[in-house]
Amino acid sequence: MEADRNATGWVGRFEHASQPTATTTINGDHATVIDSYGVRWTPPATSQATPGGGALFYRGQPRAWHAAARRDRTGWRLWSVTIPPWCGSYSRCGAAPPRRSRCPSSRRS
């Protein structure tokens, strides 16, 4: 996230993204959990105001995280977590930031 902030000025923050595909399955002493997280992107403070007075932000597409747990004599233990890669899933990683373009109606004739 720091590299994205340095390259574009935008700040990313993970947020839980409740999805209908979230599941928990317990099978004896093994469990799997699938849940989704997305990133909320906010622009640099200098560009957050909009003409309408609201703040800008972009909420990225949620991605599924997979966790496995195992139960032993003292309780459940996290066994593994598989998360989507940062580059290509949550961030464009090195791609040029999108440019703002003028609306055709705002051009002077």
C-alpha positions as CSV (number, residue, x, y, z in Angstrom):
1,M,0.0,0.0,0.0
2,E,2.9,2.3,0.7
3,A,4.2,2.0,-2.8
4,D,0.8,2.9,-4.2
5,R,0.6,5.9,-1.9
6,N,4.1,7.1,-3.0
7,A,3.3,6.6,-6.7
8,T,-0.2,8.0,-6.8
9,G,-0.9,9.8,-3.6
10,W,-4.0,7.5,-3.1
11,V,-4.4,5.7,0.2
12,G,-5.8,2.1,0.4
13,R,-7.4,0.6,3.4
14,F,-8.7,-3.0,3.7
15,E,-12.4,-3.3,4.6
16,H,-14.5,-6.4,5.3
17,A,-16.8,-6.9,2.4
18,S,-19.8,-9.1,3.4
19,Q,-20.6,-11.3,0.4
20,P,-23.2,-14.0,-0.1
21,T,-20.3,-16.4,-0.8
22,A,-18.9,-16.2,2.7
23,T,-18.9,-19.7,4.3
24,T,-17.6,-21.6,7.3
25,T,-17.4,-25.3,7.0
26,I,-16.5,-27.6,10.0
27,N,-15.6,-31.1,9.2
28,G,-14.4,-32.9,12.4
29,D,-11.3,-31.2,13.6
30,H,-10.8,-29.2,10.4
31,A,-12.5,-26.0,9.4
32,T,-12.4,-23.8,6.4
33,V,-13.6,-20.2,6.2
34,I,-14.1,-18.1,3.1
35,D,-14.6,-14.4,3.5
36,S,-14.1,-11.3,1.3
37,Y,-12.1,-8.2,1.7
38,G,-11.8,-5.2,-0.5
39,V,-9.8,-2.0,-0.5
40,R,-11.3,1.5,-0.1
41,W,-9.1,4.0,-2.0
42,T,-9.1,7.7,-1.1
43,P,-7.3,10.3,-3.1
44,P,-4.7,12.8,-1.8
45,A,-6.2,15.4,0.6
46,T,-5.7,18.1,-2.0
47,S,-8.2,16.5,-4.4
48,Q,-10.9,15.1,-2.1
49,A,-13.4,17.9,-2.4
50,T,-15.9,17.6,-5.3
51,P,-18.0,20.3,-6.8
52,G,-21.1,18.9,-5.0
53,G,-19.3,19.1,-1.7
54,G,-18.8,15.3,-1.0
55,A,-15.6,13.4,-0.5
56,L,-14.3,11.1,-3.2
57,F,-13.3,7.5,-2.7
58,Y,-13.3,4.3,-4.8
59,R,-14.2,0.9,-3.4
60,G,-12.4,-1.9,-5.1
61,Q,-13.8,-5.3,-6.1
62,P,-13.9,-7.6,-3.0
63,R,-11.7,-10.7,-3.2
64,A,-12.1,-14.0,-1.4
65,W,-9.7,-15.0,1.4
66,H,-9.5,-18.7,2.3
67,A,-8.5,-19.8,5.8
68,A,-8.0,-23.2,7.3
69,A,-8.1,-24.1,11.0
70,R,-7.5,-27.2,13.0
71,R,-8.7,-28.2,16.4
72,D,-6.3,-29.6,18.9
73,R,-6.6,-30.3,22.6
74,T,-6.5,-26.6,23.5
75,G,-8.9,-25.2,20.8
76,W,-8.9,-24.0,17.3
77,R,-5.6,-23.0,15.6
78,L,-5.2,-21.1,12.4
79,W,-3.4,-23.5,10.0
80,S,-3.2,-21.5,6.7
81,V,-4.5,-18.4,5.0
82,T,-4.6,-17.9,1.2
83,I,-5.1,-14.3,0.1
84,P,-5.2,-12.8,-3.4
85,P,-1.9,-11.2,-4.6
86,W,-1.8,-7.4,-4.1
87,C,-0.7,-6.6,-7.6
88,G,-3.4,-7.4,-10.2
89,S,-6.1,-8.0,-7.6
90,Y,-6.2,-5.0,-5.4
91,S,-3.7,-2.6,-7.0
92,R,-2.6,-1.8,-10.5
93,C,1.0,-1.9,-9.2
94,G,3.1,0.4,-11.3
95,A,0.5,1.3,-13.9
96,A,0.0,5.0,-14.6
97,P,-2.8,6.5,-12.6
98,P,-5.9,7.3,-14.5
99,R,-6.1,10.8,-16.0
100,R,-9.0,13.1,-15.6
101,S,-10.5,14.1,-18.9
102,R,-12.7,17.1,-19.6
103,C,-16.3,16.5,-20.5
104,P,-17.0,17.4,-24.2
105,S,-19.5,20.0,-23.0
106,S,-16.9,21.9,-20.9
107,R,-14.7,22.7,-23.9
108,R,-14.7,26.2,-25.1
109,S,-15.6,26.8,-28.7
